[in-house]
Structure formats: structure tokens, C-alpha cells
Amino acid sequence: MPKQQLKKSDTSSGQGLLWLFGAILTVQGFGSAITEAAWNTSFGVAGLLQAAHVPEWGTLLVGCAGAALLATAARRHFTERQAH
């Protein structure tokens, strides 16, 4: 029994990290791209990527990566929910 409980806590903490990193990357990526386009001001990810000489569309890739993490977290959540 303790192994099952450990396994469940491991998956729930991993699930929480997916939600967290997905949300952060989505907000930072798309938020930075919108801010850069609308007000010509960079912050967060956009500022770091510009300093690294990454093209402007790099922030959109960060936002898409965050959206993919959120989609993965949602899929796992609903799959686990249906299993119970």
C-alpha cells in the first residue's frame, strides 16, 4: 500500500508542475509577444530572448510550449478522472 500512495503523490506533484510551468510559459510567452507588439516594450521572456539575439517570434514559441504543457496537464487530469 505505501508504494501506491507514493506513486500517487509523485504523479500529483508532477501534474501540479505541468500546470504551473504551462501557465508561466503561456503568460510569459504570449504576454511578452503582445506587449512587444502593442507597446514596443519588452519584459520577462521577451527581454531575455532579445538579449540572446533570438528572433521576435521566439516569444510565441515559448507561449506555444506553455499551451502544450497545459494541454498535456488537462489530458492527464481528465484521463485520471475517467479511470476512477
N, C-alpha and C positions, 0 to 999 in steps of 0.2 A: 503493500500500500504506500509506503513513503516514496517509493520510486515514481509512482503515478502522480503523487502530489508535487513532487519536484519537477516532473515533466510538465505538468500543467502550469506551474508558476514560471518555468522557463519560457513556455510559449506565450504566456500572457505578458511577460516583460518584453519579449521580442515583438509582440503585437503592439504594445504601447510605444516602443521605439519606432516602429514603422509609422504609426500615426504622427508621432512627434516630428520626426525628420521629414516626413512627407509634407506636413503643414508648414514647417520652417522653410523648406526649399521652395514650396509653391509660393508662399507670400514673398520671400526674398527675391525669387527669380522673376515672377510676373510683376510684383510691386516695383522692383528696380527698373524693369523694362518700361513700365508705364510712366514712372517718374522721370526717367531719362527722356522719353519721347515727348511728354507733355511739358515739362518744366526745364529740360536741359540741365538737370541736376542729378548727379549720381550719388547713391548711398549704398551701404551694405555690399551685396554681391556685385552690383554694377561697378562700384568704385574699385573693388579688388580685381575684378576681371579687366577693367580698363588699365589698371596699373600693370597687369601682366600682359598687356597688348593682345587681348582676346577680342575678336570682332563683337560688335554690339549685339548680334543675335545669340551670343553665348549666354546672356541672362535668360533668354527664352528657353534655352536648353535646360538650364537649372530649374526653371518653373515646370517644364515638362517632366523632368526627373522627379520632382516633388509630386506632381499629379500621378505619375506612375506608381510611386510608393503609396500614395493614398488609395489608389485603385487596388493595389495588392492587399493592403490592410483591410479594405472593405470586403474584398472577395474572401479573404481568410476568415473574417468575422462572420459573414453570412454562411460560409461553408461549415464552420464550427457550430453555429447556431442551429443549422438544419440537422446536423449529426446528433444533436441532443434531442 
